[in-house]
Amino acid sequence: MIDKLNHLDYCWYVVRTRPRQEKKFVKLLEQYKAKSKNILEVYAPTHTTVTVRGDNGDKQAPLFVGIVFVLATQKSLIDFMEEHAMEGVVQYERKTEKGEKTRMRVIPEEQMRAFRDFNENYAEQMIILERPYTDYAFNPKTGNPNEIVRVIDGPLKGREGYIARFRRDKRLVFQMRGLKKDSYLTVSLPNIWNFHVVRLHNAEGDRLSIGTEKGRAIDLLIGILQACGYGEQTLPLLYEIIDNLTVRPSLVSLCQDLHKKGDTALSMRLAQINGNEAELILNLVRYEHDNPGYVRQNWQKLVLRPYLTPTAGITLEDSQDETKLQHTHFTEIIRKIEITEEAYYPSKKKNESITTTYYAHIGILKDKEKDEYTFFANWDEFLGEYFLTAEKANEKLVSGTIRTAHGNNTDNGKQEKLIESFRNYAPSLYKVLTDTSSAVKAIQRLTIGTDTLNVMAITTTDPEKGKNELIKTCTDICQEINTTTHLAIWRRYLRTVWLHQ
């Protein structure tokens, strides 16, 4: 039978003693425990003083003073307290409703275990921050959102927080539940790279999404132009559209002008874009107005659209997951794929899994003599930067494992740290670059008609299998680089491959 009042169940209770009398109180409990039943464990936090950081600098302040946690039945603890009423006071929950029964404060076992691990491993490094947790959602100097991460193992497993910069140090900032009901402390810990963390998508302002806004606007227009059959005239017409909108930023007027010129299909397609897409285009136009020539300078070549985009260009039916678009020198496959990410909502302080529809763009070249197909994906800028690396630097980037750094984690005052390499943080990319048995290869300057492109490619006699393997490999690489807090430079280059929304 369940004991609803916890008279017989074992729970962690909170007892407050007089300051600096914790050891004496623990000794009394241990003596009582030796001759009585149902008091199983006593825990007094070993680290009770922390650094508090405020606008006026750092100061030392007490965190847990006079607090002892007791694992016992309610009855046995009450019996003990009746004998030692002068030594401490049991903590009770505050009543929230009229007529509610008074209840002793209980700490769940899982929460207690996490607290003990944290207190014994990290309390000396912990800094309590006086500013609210939400203040650390953005970098105050740049205005950019800070990275959101989740710790996936160790005493802080499951903890989510921001990576925030403090002077020259990057720290993990998170919330820790206080002893009072619904109370929280904002805490920071140094040496963020010592934790095994994964990056969460910031659903209210992710860096990758912000960094692809202009690219998504351009890709939206290019997809529409190609779907309307403009082929090699896509870029010239793109420049013309941007120029017209810069002079008169009205999509309605643009559609009317296109209709008058005979570009009826394009006019109708642009008239169908939704509010978010229209805002994306107009934001790009405003930037072009303030920075004349931006679009021409950054989109000088068009062979194949980026690998992952949020729009297909060609309209797919609800039951259709894939379509083809014929180009002069190759055929493009556009396939709908679903990508699920762990997302965090800072304003709601909650996370959830979100699934977003993207479109993978794959080109096909057919060798009729060998009856082979080469499938390729546009990784031009990303791989272009990679192919600039060489010798020891390339070896470290691709295959580096660990390095020795100064620290206090080992007997000789040194500690081992993982190197920011593809091997450690992007294993799918590492396999493509190093494993001779990998079907997918990174190819430098693949010839496509009169152009060249740095691509991920696979050559096969089985087109369906080859296409699927290339899409899976490229998607895995994108997700691995996007979720790690490492490889920040390569995550920036990933913006040209995955137009994240």
C-alpha positions, 0 to 999 in steps of 0.5 A, a space after each residue: 500500500 502506498 504511504 501517501 503521507 510519507 510516514 513509511 516511505 524513505 525520502 530525502 528531507 531538509 533540516 536547517 541547523 544553526 550556522 557552523 553547527 552542521 558537523 555537530 548535527 550530523 554526528 548526533 544523527 549518526 549516533 541516533 542512526 546506530 541505535 534506531 531504524 529507518 534513518 538510512 543516510 545523512 548528507 551535509 554539503 561539503 562545499 558551502 561557499 561560492 563566488 558570486 559575480 555581480 556588476 561590482 565584481 566577484 565576492 565570496 558568499 554562502 550557498 548552503 549554510 546550516 543545511 543537512 539532508 536526511 534520507 529517512 522515513 518521516 516518522 523516524 526523522 520526527 522522532 529524532 527531532 523531538 529529542 533534539 528540538 534545539 539543534 535544528 528545524 525540519 523544512 516544510 513546503 509553503 502552503 499555496 492554497 487555503 486548507 492545504 495540509 502542511 508537508 515536509 519538504 522532500 527532495 526527489 532521489 534523482 535530483 538529490 543524486 545530481 546535486 551531490 554529484 555536482 556539489 562534490 565535483 564542481 562546487 569549487 569552480 561554480 560562480 553564482 551570477 546575480 543577473 537573470 538567466 535570460 540575460 545570457 541568451 544573447 551576446 551583449 556586444 554583438 547582439 547575436 544569440 549565444 549557443 544553447 547546449 545540453 550536457 549528455 553525460 557526467 554529473 550534469 547530464 541532461 542540464 541545458 544552458 548557454 555558452 557565454 563569454 566572460 572576458 576571455 573565458 567561455 563558460 556554461 551558464 545554466 539554472 540550478 534549482 534552489 531549496 525554496 519552491 520554484 526558486 532558481 540560481 543562475 550558475 556558471 562553470 568554466 572549461 566548457 570544453 571539458 563537458 560532453 555537450 551537444 548543440 541545440 537549435 535555438 528556435 527563437 534565433 539560431 545563429 545558423 538560421 540568422 546566417 542563412 537569411 540572405 542565402 535563403 532569399 536568393 535560393 527562393 528566387 532562384 528556385 522559382 526562376 528555374 521552375 519557371 524554365 529560365 535556365 541559363 537566364 536565371 542569374 541575369 533575371 535574378 539581378 534584374 529583379 533585385 535591382 527593380 525591388 531596390 528602386 521600388 520595394 513592392 512585390 505587388 508592383 514587381 508581379 504587375 510589371 512581370 505580367 506586362 512583360 509577358 512573364 506570366 508564369 513567374 508573375 503568378 508564382 511570385 504572387 503565391 509566396 507567403 508572408 515569411 517568404 516575402 519578408 525574407 526577400 524584402 529584407 535582402 532588398 533592404 540590405 542590397 539598397 544599403 550595400 549596392 552590388 552585394 547580390 552580384 558580388 556573392 552570387 556570381 556562379 550558378 551550377 546547382 543549388 545548395 545541398 539542403 534548402 527550405 524550398 523546392 522551387 518546383 511545386 511538389 504534390 502532397 503525395 510526391 517526395 521527389 521530382 527532377 529538373 533538367 539542366 543543360 549539362 545534367 539532371 537535378 533531383 529534388 527530394 523532400 526530406 524531414 530533419 528532426 532537431 532538438 530545439 530550445 525556446 528561451 522565452 518559454 524555458 523549454 525544449 522539444 523535438 521539431 521536424 522540418 521539411 527540407 529539400 535535398 538537391 542532387 545532380 546526375 551525370 551519366 557516362 553512357 560508355 561505362 553505363 555509370 551514374 555520378 551523383 553529386 551535391 554542391 559543397 563548393 565553398 565548404 570543400 573549397 576551404 577544406 582543400 586549402 588545408 595541407 600537411 600537418 594542419 590538415 592531418 590535425 583537422 581531419 584525424 587529430 585525437 587528443 592533445 595535452 594541456 596544462 591543468 590539474 586533472 592529473 598527477 603531473 598537472 596536465 590533462 588531455 583534451 580532444 582536438 577539434 577534428 572531424 574524427 572527433 566531432 564529424 565522424 561521417 565527414 572523417 570517413 568520407 575524407 579518409 576511408 578508401 572504402 567509402 562510396 561517397 568521395 569529396 571531389 575537387 573541381 568536378 567538371 560540369 559542362 563549362 563549370 567546375 564545382 567542389 562536390 560530395 559525389 558517388 559513382 555507381 551503376 545502381 542509381 537508386 542505391 547511389 542516390 540514397 547513400 549520397 543523400 544519407 551521408 551528406 545529411 549525416 555530415 550536416 547534422 553532426 557539424 550542426 549539433 557539435 559545439 566544436 568546429 565553429 569555423 566549419 559550421 559557418 561554412 556549412 551555411 552555404 551547404 545547408 540553408 537552415 531555417 
